Amino acid sequence: MKSYRFKILIENKPAVLVRILSLIAARNYNINYLLNQKTKDPTISEVIIDIEGKKIILEQMRKQFSRIINVIKVHDIEEI
C-alpha cells in the first residue's frame, strides 16, 4: 500500500475535523501524519493528512471529504 497526502481547507468551526477523522476511521485506515493549522484568514483552517491505503479507496475518501458541509477544498498533495 502507498501513502497519500491530502491538504484540506475547512471552516474553522467545532467538530469539522472530527467529521473528517470519523470518515477515515469508518474505513479502518490509520493516519500516518496529521497537521491542523490556522491560515491568514481566521475563519479557515488547513488540515494536512497522510494516510496509507489502496488508491481507489483513498480517491473515494477524497470525494467524501469534499461532501462534508464545512470543507472548502480538498487537494491531493502527493502520492508517497
N, C-alpha and C positions, 0 to 999 in steps of 0.2 A: 504494500500500500504506500501511496505517496502522501506527502504533506502539502496542504493548500492553505494559503493565507488570504483572508478577506479583510477589507477595510470597509467599515460600515459607519455611515453618518446617521446619527439618531437625534431626535429631540431630547433635550436634557430634562426628562420627566421621570418620576418614580416608576419603577418596575419595567422599563423598556429593556434594560439589559437582562433582567430575569426572564423575559419572554424569549429573547434570543437564546439564552443558555438552556432554557427548558426545551426548545426545539432541538438543540444539539443532544441533550440528554435523552430525549424521546427516541432518538435514532441509535442510542447506546454508543456514542462516539466520545472519545476523550479529547480534551483541549490541551494542546502542547504549549500554547502561549496565548496570553490574553492581556491586552493593554486597553485601558479606558482613560481618555484624557479630554480635557476641555479644548475648545477651539477658540479662535479670536472672537467668535460670536458666543456669548454666554448661554444662549438658548440651544446650542448644538454641541454634542459630544462626538468624539471619534473613537470607534472601537476597532481594534485590530485583533483578529483571532486566527490562530494557526491550528488546523485540525488535520489529523491523519485519517485517511479513509479512501474508499473507492470513488473514482472521479464522477461516475454517474450519480451517486448518492449525494455527493457534495454539490453538484450542479443543481440538484433538486432543492437542497438546503438553501443555496443562494437565492433561488426563486422564492422560496418560502420566507426568507429574511425580508425580501423586498415587499412582501404582502403584509408584514406587521405594520400596523397603522402609524406608529411613531418613527418608523425607519424612513429616512430621507433618500438615501442612495447606498447601493452596495457595489463595491469594486472587487474584482479578483486582482490581488496584488501580484501573486506569482505562484507557480507550481514548483515546489521544492523537491 
